[in-house]
Amino acid sequence: MTANRRFRRVVRVGPVQVATYYDGRGSEKHTAACTAPRCGFATDYDSRAAAELAARTHRCTVR
């Protein structure tokens, strides 16, 4: 099953994008995903502050 998410409040912090969406149960979630090639960093959080902190402190290991 594919996830059809509508992202809101998308901001970019360096190579990481932070966005807000509603999950399948109607809860508001926040995600931080790195857009660098071959990085693979993407995590979901319950609070926007946690997602933005992860975006600010993320360091890509792939160079």
PyMOL Python script that loads the backbone (N, CA, C, O; Angstrom):
from pymol import cmd

cmd.read_pdbstr("""\
ATOM      1  N   MET A   1       0.840  -1.174   0.000  1.00  0.00           N
ATOM      2  CA  MET A   1       0.000   0.000   0.000  1.00  0.00           C
ATOM      3  C   MET A   1       0.887   1.240   0.000  1.00  0.00           C
ATOM      4  O   MET A   1       1.814   1.338   0.804  1.00  0.00           O
ATOM      5  N   THR A   2       0.622   2.152  -0.863  1.00  0.00           N
ATOM      6  CA  THR A   2       1.420   3.372  -0.933  1.00  0.00           C
ATOM      7  C   THR A   2       0.827   4.438  -0.023  1.00  0.00           C
ATOM      8  O   THR A   2      -0.381   4.485   0.208  1.00  0.00           O
ATOM      9  N   ALA A   3       1.686   5.269   0.475  1.00  0.00           N
ATOM     10  CA  ALA A   3       1.262   6.363   1.340  1.00  0.00           C
ATOM     11  C   ALA A   3       1.024   7.606   0.488  1.00  0.00           C
ATOM     12  O   ALA A   3       1.936   8.072  -0.195  1.00  0.00           O
ATOM     13  N   ASN A   4      -0.174   8.137   0.522  1.00  0.00           N
ATOM     14  CA  ASN A   4      -0.494   9.351  -0.208  1.00  0.00           C
ATOM     15  C   ASN A   4      -0.583  10.485   0.808  1.00  0.00           C
ATOM     16  O   ASN A   4      -1.627  10.697   1.425  1.00  0.00           O
ATOM     17  N   ARG A   5       0.515  11.207   0.974  1.00  0.00           N
ATOM     18  CA  ARG A   5       0.568  12.252   1.990  1.00  0.00           C
ATOM     19  C   ARG A   5       0.569  13.615   1.334  1.00  0.00           C
ATOM     20  O   ARG A   5       1.160  13.810   0.272  1.00  0.00           O
ATOM     21  N   ARG A   6      -0.095  14.550   1.972  1.00  0.00           N
ATOM     22  CA  ARG A   6      -0.049  15.944   1.543  1.00  0.00           C
ATOM     23  C   ARG A   6       0.766  16.703   2.573  1.00  0.00           C
ATOM     24  O   ARG A   6       0.350  16.865   3.720  1.00  0.00           O
ATOM     25  N   PHE A   7       1.914  17.157   2.154  1.00  0.00           N
ATOM     26  CA  PHE A   7       2.807  17.849   3.060  1.00  0.00           C
ATOM     27  C   PHE A   7       2.471  19.329   3.114  1.00  0.00           C
ATOM     28  O   PHE A   7       2.190  19.956   2.093  1.00  0.00           O
ATOM     29  N   ARG A   8       2.505  19.874   4.319  1.00  0.00           N
ATOM     30  CA  ARG A   8       2.253  21.294   4.555  1.00  0.00           C
ATOM     31  C   ARG A   8       3.470  21.870   5.264  1.00  0.00           C
ATOM     32  O   ARG A   8       4.280  21.136   5.830  1.00  0.00           O
ATOM     33  N   ARG A   9       3.587  23.178   5.225  1.00  0.00           N
ATOM     34  CA  ARG A   9       4.649  23.885   5.929  1.00  0.00           C
ATOM     35  C   ARG A   9       6.017  23.284   5.646  1.00  0.00           C
ATOM     36  O   ARG A   9       6.753  22.950   6.574  1.00  0.00           O
ATOM     37  N   VAL A  10       6.356  23.147   4.398  1.00  0.00           N
ATOM     38  CA  VAL A  10       7.643  22.575   4.001  1.00  0.00           C
ATOM     39  C   VAL A  10       8.703  23.667   4.072  1.00  0.00           C
ATOM     40  O   VAL A  10       8.565  24.725   3.457  1.00  0.00           O
ATOM     41  N   VAL A  11       9.764  23.395   4.832  1.00  0.00           N
ATOM     42  CA  VAL A  11      10.906  24.310   4.924  1.00  0.00           C
ATOM     43  C   VAL A  11      12.175  23.502   4.666  1.00  0.00           C
ATOM     44  O   VAL A  11      12.213  22.285   4.850  1.00  0.00           O
ATOM     45  N   ARG A  12      13.188  24.202   4.242  1.00  0.00           N
ATOM     46  CA  ARG A  12      14.460  23.550   3.954  1.00  0.00           C
ATOM     47  C   ARG A  12      15.528  24.082   4.907  1.00  0.00           C
ATOM     48  O   ARG A  12      15.705  25.292   5.050  1.00  0.00           O
ATOM     49  N   VAL A  13      16.235  23.157   5.555  1.00  0.00           N
ATOM     50  CA  VAL A  13      17.340  23.501   6.449  1.00  0.00           C
ATOM     51  C   VAL A  13      18.569  22.790   5.900  1.00  0.00           C
ATOM     52  O   VAL A  13      18.792  21.610   6.172  1.00  0.00           O
ATOM     53  N   GLY A  14      19.358  23.517   5.129  1.00  0.00           N
ATOM     54  CA  GLY A  14      20.493  22.886   4.446  1.00  0.00           C
ATOM     55  C   GLY A  14      19.963  21.885   3.439  1.00  0.00           C
ATOM     56  O   GLY A  14      19.089  22.225   2.641  1.00  0.00           O
ATOM     57  N   PRO A  15      20.471  20.652   3.452  1.00  0.00           N
ATOM     58  CA  PRO A  15      19.968  19.652   2.510  1.00  0.00           C
ATOM     59  C   PRO A  15      18.712  18.931   3.011  1.00  0.00           C
ATOM     60  O   PRO A  15      18.160  18.091   2.299  1.00  0.00           O
ATOM     61  N   VAL A  16      18.262  19.246   4.217  1.00  0.00           N
ATOM     62  CA  VAL A  16      17.135  18.539   4.832  1.00  0.00           C
ATOM     63  C   VAL A  16      15.850  19.346   4.687  1.00  0.00           C
ATOM     64  O   VAL A  16      15.830  20.554   4.924  1.00  0.00           O
ATOM     65  N   GLN A  17      14.778  18.660   4.293  1.00  0.00           N
ATOM     66  CA  GLN A  17      13.461  19.287   4.227  1.00  0.00           C
ATOM     67  C   GLN A  17      12.634  18.823   5.415  1.00  0.00           C
ATOM     68  O   GLN A  17      12.631  17.640   5.755  1.00  0.00           O
ATOM     69  N   VAL A  18      11.930  19.761   6.047  1.00  0.00           N
ATOM     70  CA  VAL A  18      11.048  19.473   7.171  1.00  0.00           C
ATOM     71  C   VAL A  18       9.631  19.804   6.727  1.00  0.00           C
ATOM     72  O   VAL A  18       9.386  20.868   6.159  1.00  0.00           O
ATOM     73  N   ALA A  19       8.688  18.883   6.990  1.00  0.00           N
ATOM     74  CA  ALA A  19       7.307  19.087   6.567  1.00  0.00           C
ATOM     75  C   ALA A  19       6.345  18.499   7.583  1.00  0.00           C
ATOM     76  O   ALA A  19       6.716  17.642   8.384  1.00  0.00           O
ATOM     77  N   THR A  20       5.102  18.970   7.542  1.00  0.00           N
ATOM     78  CA  THR A  20       4.038  18.502   8.414  1.00  0.00           C
ATOM     79  C   THR A  20       2.992  17.793   7.570  1.00  0.00           C
ATOM     80  O   THR A  20       2.679  18.236   6.465  1.00  0.00           O
ATOM     81  N   TYR A  21       2.445  16.685   8.089  1.00  0.00           N
ATOM     82  CA  TYR A  21       1.402  15.944   7.384  1.00  0.00           C
ATOM     83  C   TYR A  21       0.521  15.228   8.403  1.00  0.00           C
ATOM     84  O   TYR A  21       0.862  15.146   9.583  1.00  0.00           O
ATOM     85  N   TYR A  22      -0.609  14.712   7.938  1.00  0.00           N
ATOM     86  CA  TYR A  22      -1.490  13.891   8.762  1.00  0.00           C
ATOM     87  C   TYR A  22      -1.271  12.432   8.391  1.00  0.00           C
ATOM     88  O   TYR A  22      -1.291  12.080   7.212  1.00  0.00           O
ATOM     89  N   ASP A  23      -1.062  11.576   9.398  1.00  0.00           N
ATOM     90  CA  ASP A  23      -0.865  10.161   9.105  1.00  0.00           C
ATOM     91  C   ASP A  23      -2.221   9.498   8.837  1.00  0.00           C
ATOM     92  O   ASP A  23      -3.250  10.172   8.831  1.00  0.00           O
ATOM     93  N   GLY A  24      -2.223   8.205   8.620  1.00  0.00           N
ATOM     94  CA  GLY A  24      -3.437   7.468   8.285  1.00  0.00           C
ATOM     95  C   GLY A  24      -4.491   7.484   9.372  1.00  0.00           C
ATOM     96  O   GLY A  24      -5.662   7.226   9.091  1.00  0.00           O
ATOM     97  N   ARG A  25      -4.111   7.778  10.602  1.00  0.00           N
ATOM     98  CA  ARG A  25      -5.057   7.821  11.719  1.00  0.00           C
ATOM     99  C   ARG A  25      -5.542   9.227  12.034  1.00  0.00           C
ATOM    100  O   ARG A  25      -6.311   9.427  12.974  1.00  0.00           O
ATOM    101  N   GLY A  26      -5.097  10.196  11.254  1.00  0.00           N
ATOM    102  CA  GLY A  26      -5.535  11.570  11.457  1.00  0.00           C
ATOM    103  C   GLY A  26      -4.679  12.379  12.413  1.00  0.00           C
ATOM    104  O   GLY A  26      -5.003  13.527  12.716  1.00  0.00           O
ATOM    105  N   SER A  27      -3.589  11.794  12.893  1.00  0.00           N
ATOM    106  CA  SER A  27      -2.686  12.509  13.795  1.00  0.00           C
ATOM    107  C   SER A  27      -1.718  13.351  12.992  1.00  0.00           C
ATOM    108  O   SER A  27      -1.284  12.953  11.911  1.00  0.00           O
ATOM    109  N   GLU A  28      -1.382  14.511  13.519  1.00  0.00           N
ATOM    110  CA  GLU A  28      -0.420  15.374  12.849  1.00  0.00           C
ATOM    111  C   GLU A  28       0.989  14.866  13.138  1.00  0.00           C
ATOM    112  O   GLU A  28       1.354  14.657  14.296  1.00  0.00           O
ATOM    113  N   LYS A  29       1.772  14.670  12.094  1.00  0.00           N
ATOM    114  CA  LYS A  29       3.150  14.199  12.215  1.00  0.00           C
ATOM    115  C   LYS A  29       4.061  15.171  11.492  1.00  0.00           C
ATOM    116  O   LYS A  29       3.618  15.972  10.668  1.00  0.00           O
ATOM    117  N   HIS A  30       5.337  15.086  11.815  1.00  0.00           N
ATOM    118  CA  HIS A  30       6.344  15.957  11.210  1.00  0.00           C
ATOM    119  C   HIS A  30       7.487  15.072  10.747  1.00  0.00           C
ATOM    120  O   HIS A  30       7.870  14.127  11.438  1.00  0.00           O
ATOM    121  N   THR A  31       8.022  15.372   9.597  1.00  0.00           N
ATOM    122  CA  THR A  31       9.086  14.552   9.043  1.00  0.00           C
ATOM    123  C   THR A  31      10.281  15.415   8.664  1.00  0.00           C
ATOM    124  O   THR A  31      10.140  16.580   8.292  1.00  0.00           O
ATOM    125  N   ALA A  32      11.452  14.817   8.770  1.00  0.00           N
ATOM    126  CA  ALA A  32      12.695  15.446   8.320  1.00  0.00           C
ATOM    127  C   ALA A  32      13.356  14.459   7.369  1.00  0.00           C
ATOM    128  O   ALA A  32      13.602  13.309   7.734  1.00  0.00           O
ATOM    129  N   ALA A  33      13.646  14.908   6.141  1.00  0.00           N
ATOM    130  CA  ALA A  33      14.232  14.026   5.137  1.00  0.00           C
ATOM    131  C   ALA A  33      15.352  14.752   4.410  1.00  0.00           C
ATOM    132  O   ALA A  33      15.188  15.892   3.976  1.00  0.00           O
ATOM    133  N   CYS A  34      16.492  14.083   4.282  1.00  0.00           N
ATOM    134  CA  CYS A  34      17.639  14.660   3.584  1.00  0.00           C
ATOM    135  C   CYS A  34      17.488  14.425   2.090  1.00  0.00           C
ATOM    136  O   CYS A  34      17.123  13.331   1.659  1.00  0.00           O
ATOM    137  N   THR A  35      17.771  15.457   1.301  1.00  0.00           N
ATOM    138  CA  THR A  35      17.625  15.373  -0.142  1.00  0.00           C
ATOM    139  C   THR A  35      18.957  15.135  -0.851  1.00  0.00           C
ATOM    140  O   THR A  35      19.011  15.145  -2.081  1.00  0.00           O
ATOM    141  N   ALA A  36      20.020  14.924  -0.098  1.00  0.00           N
ATOM    142  CA  ALA A  36      21.324  14.658  -0.709  1.00  0.00           C
ATOM    143  C   ALA A  36      21.331  13.258  -1.338  1.00  0.00           C
ATOM    144  O   ALA A  36      20.711  12.339  -0.802  1.00  0.00           O
ATOM    145  N   PRO A  37      22.018  13.091  -2.457  1.00  0.00           N
ATOM    146  CA  PRO A  37      22.063  11.776  -3.108  1.00  0.00           C
ATOM    147  C   PRO A  37      22.688  10.713  -2.206  1.00  0.00           C
ATOM    148  O   PRO A  37      23.717  10.958  -1.577  1.00  0.00           O
ATOM    149  N   ARG A  38      22.081   9.558  -2.144  1.00  0.00           N
ATOM    150  CA  ARG A  38      22.537   8.385  -1.397  1.00  0.00           C
ATOM    151  C   ARG A  38      22.626   8.596   0.102  1.00  0.00           C
ATOM    152  O   ARG A  38      23.329   7.838   0.769  1.00  0.00           O
ATOM    153  N   CYS A  39      21.953   9.582   0.663  1.00  0.00           N
ATOM    154  CA  CYS A  39      22.014   9.801   2.108  1.00  0.00           C
ATOM    155  C   CYS A  39      21.052   8.869   2.840  1.00  0.00           C
ATOM    156  O   CYS A  39      21.476   8.121   3.721  1.00  0.00           O
ATOM    157  N   GLY A  40      19.767   8.899   2.492  1.00  0.00           N
ATOM    158  CA  GLY A  40      18.802   7.986   3.095  1.00  0.00           C
ATOM    159  C   GLY A  40      18.255   8.410   4.453  1.00  0.00           C
ATOM    160  O   GLY A  40      17.544   7.627   5.082  1.00  0.00           O
ATOM    161  N   PHE A  41      18.553   9.600   4.924  1.00  0.00           N
ATOM    162  CA  PHE A  41      18.062  10.061   6.221  1.00  0.00           C
ATOM    163  C   PHE A  41      16.622  10.551   6.083  1.00  0.00           C
ATOM    164  O   PHE A  41      16.355  11.504   5.351  1.00  0.00           O
ATOM    165  N   ALA A  42      15.703   9.903   6.782  1.00  0.00           N
ATOM    166  CA  ALA A  42      14.309  10.334   6.828  1.00  0.00           C
ATOM    167  C   ALA A  42      13.686   9.776   8.102  1.00  0.00           C
ATOM    168  O   ALA A  42      13.699   8.567   8.330  1.00  0.00           O
ATOM    169  N   THR A  43      13.137  10.668   8.933  1.00  0.00           N
ATOM    170  CA  THR A  43      12.519  10.236  10.184  1.00  0.00           C
ATOM    171  C   THR A  43      11.242  11.020  10.432  1.00  0.00           C
ATOM    172  O   THR A  43      11.088  12.145   9.957  1.00  0.00           O
ATOM    173  N   ASP A  44      10.326  10.413  11.182  1.00  0.00           N
ATOM    174  CA  ASP A  44       9.062  11.048  11.559  1.00  0.00           C
ATOM    175  C   ASP A  44       9.093  11.378  13.041  1.00  0.00           C
ATOM    176  O   ASP A  44       9.656  10.637  13.847  1.00  0.00           O
ATOM    177  N   TYR A  45       8.477  12.507  13.390  1.00  0.00           N
ATOM    178  CA  TYR A  45       8.439  12.977  14.769  1.00  0.00           C
ATOM    179  C   TYR A  45       7.030  13.420  15.121  1.00  0.00           C
ATOM    180  O   TYR A  45       6.220  13.712  14.241  1.00  0.00           O
ATOM    181  N   ASP A  46       6.746  13.466  16.420  1.00  0.00           N
ATOM    182  CA  ASP A  46       5.446  13.937  16.893  1.00  0.00           C
ATOM    183  C   ASP A  46       5.408  15.453  17.030  1.00  0.00           C
ATOM    184  O   ASP A  46       4.330  16.047  17.011  1.00  0.00           O
ATOM    185  N   SER A  47       6.569  16.087  17.170  1.00  0.00           N
ATOM    186  CA  SER A  47       6.591  17.543  17.329  1.00  0.00           C
ATOM    187  C   SER A  47       7.426  18.188  16.230  1.00  0.00           C
ATOM    188  O   SER A  47       8.402  17.611  15.749  1.00  0.00           O
ATOM    189  N   ARG A  48       7.030  19.372  15.852  1.00  0.00           N
ATOM    190  CA  ARG A  48       7.735  20.126  14.809  1.00  0.00           C
ATOM    191  C   ARG A  48       9.131  20.518  15.289  1.00  0.00           C
ATOM    192  O   ARG A  48      10.082  20.521  14.508  1.00  0.00           O
ATOM    193  N   ALA A  49       9.251  20.847  16.572  1.00  0.00           N
ATOM    194  CA  ALA A  49      10.545  21.249  17.121  1.00  0.00           C
ATOM    195  C   ALA A  49      11.564  20.116  17.025  1.00  0.00           C
ATOM    196  O   ALA A  49      12.734  20.362  16.731  1.00  0.00           O
ATOM    197  N   ALA A  50      11.136  18.890  17.269  1.00  0.00           N
ATOM    198  CA  ALA A  50      12.047  17.750  17.184  1.00  0.00           C
ATOM    199  C   ALA A  50      12.507  17.528  15.747  1.00  0.00           C
ATOM    200  O   ALA A  50      13.674  17.214  15.515  1.00  0.00           O
ATOM    201  N   ALA A  51      11.611  17.687  14.790  1.00  0.00           N
ATOM    202  CA  ALA A  51      11.971  17.509  13.387  1.00  0.00           C
ATOM    203  C   ALA A  51      12.944  18.588  12.935  1.00  0.00           C
ATOM    204  O   ALA A  51      13.888  18.302  12.199  1.00  0.00           O
ATOM    205  N   GLU A  52      12.722  19.826  13.369  1.00  0.00           N
ATOM    206  CA  GLU A  52      13.631  20.911  12.986  1.00  0.00           C
ATOM    207  C   GLU A  52      14.987  20.762  13.662  1.00  0.00           C
ATOM    208  O   GLU A  52      16.011  21.098  13.067  1.00  0.00           O
ATOM    209  N   LEU A  53      15.012  20.269  14.882  1.00  0.00           N
ATOM    210  CA  LEU A  53      16.284  20.017  15.565  1.00  0.00           C
ATOM    211  C   LEU A  53      17.067  18.925  14.837  1.00  0.00           C
ATOM    212  O   LEU A  53      18.278  19.047  14.655  1.00  0.00           O
ATOM    213  N   ALA A  54      16.389  17.873  14.427  1.00  0.00           N
ATOM    214  CA  ALA A  54      17.054  16.805  13.674  1.00  0.00           C
ATOM    215  C   ALA A  54      17.607  17.335  12.360  1.00  0.00           C
ATOM    216  O   ALA A  54      18.687  16.928  11.933  1.00  0.00           O
ATOM    217  N   ALA A  55      16.878  18.234  11.720  1.00  0.00           N
ATOM    218  CA  ALA A  55      17.340  18.808  10.457  1.00  0.00           C
ATOM    219  C   ALA A  55      18.571  19.678  10.670  1.00  0.00           C
ATOM    220  O   ALA A  55      19.498  19.643   9.861  1.00  0.00           O
ATOM    221  N   ARG A  56      18.592  20.457  11.748  1.00  0.00           N
ATOM    222  CA  ARG A  56      19.736  21.329  12.010  1.00  0.00           C
ATOM    223  C   ARG A  56      20.985  20.553  12.392  1.00  0.00           C
ATOM    224  O   ARG A  56      22.092  20.990  12.078  1.00  0.00           O
ATOM    225  N   THR A  57      20.838  19.412  13.063  1.00  0.00           N
ATOM    226  CA  THR A  57      21.994  18.666  13.552  1.00  0.00           C
ATOM    227  C   THR A  57      22.396  17.522  12.631  1.00  0.00           C
ATOM    228  O   THR A  57      23.375  16.833  12.920  1.00  0.00           O
ATOM    229  N   HIS A  58      21.680  17.293  11.536  1.00  0.00           N
ATOM    230  CA  HIS A  58      21.989  16.191  10.625  1.00  0.00           C
ATOM    231  C   HIS A  58      23.289  16.450   9.879  1.00  0.00           C
ATOM    232  O   HIS A  58      23.529  17.551   9.384  1.00  0.00           O
ATOM    233  N   ARG A  59      24.113  15.430   9.809  1.00  0.00           N
ATOM    234  CA  ARG A  59      25.332  15.462   9.024  1.00  0.00           C
ATOM    235  C   ARG A  59      25.332  14.258   8.102  1.00  0.00           C
ATOM    236  O   ARG A  59      25.242  13.122   8.569  1.00  0.00           O
ATOM    237  N   CYS A  60      25.430  14.487   6.808  1.00  0.00           N
ATOM    238  CA  CYS A  60      25.454  13.388   5.836  1.00  0.00           C
ATOM    239  C   CYS A  60      26.767  12.625   5.961  1.00  0.00           C
ATOM    240  O   CYS A  60      27.839  13.230   5.996  1.00  0.00           O
ATOM    241  N   THR A  61      26.685  11.305   6.029  1.00  0.00           N
ATOM    242  CA  THR A  61      27.899  10.494   6.095  1.00  0.00           C
ATOM    243  C   THR A  61      28.414  10.188   4.700  1.00  0.00           C
ATOM    244  O   THR A  61      29.589   9.858   4.542  1.00  0.00           O
ATOM    245  N   VAL A  62      27.565  10.288   3.682  1.00  0.00           N
ATOM    246  CA  VAL A  62      27.972  10.036   2.302  1.00  0.00           C
ATOM    247  C   VAL A  62      28.511  11.317   1.698  1.00  0.00           C
ATOM    248  O   VAL A  62      27.857  12.356   1.783  1.00  0.00           O
ATOM    249  N   ARG A  63      29.652  11.272   1.107  1.00  0.00           N
ATOM    250  CA  ARG A  63      30.252  12.463   0.480  1.00  0.00           C
ATOM    251  C   ARG A  63      30.518  12.211  -0.972  1.00  0.00           C
ATOM    252  O   ARG A  63      31.020  13.093  -1.669  1.00  0.00           O
TER     253      ARG A  63
END
""", "prot")
cmd.dss("prot")
cmd.show_as("cartoon", "prot")
cmd.util.cbc("prot")
cmd.orient("prot")
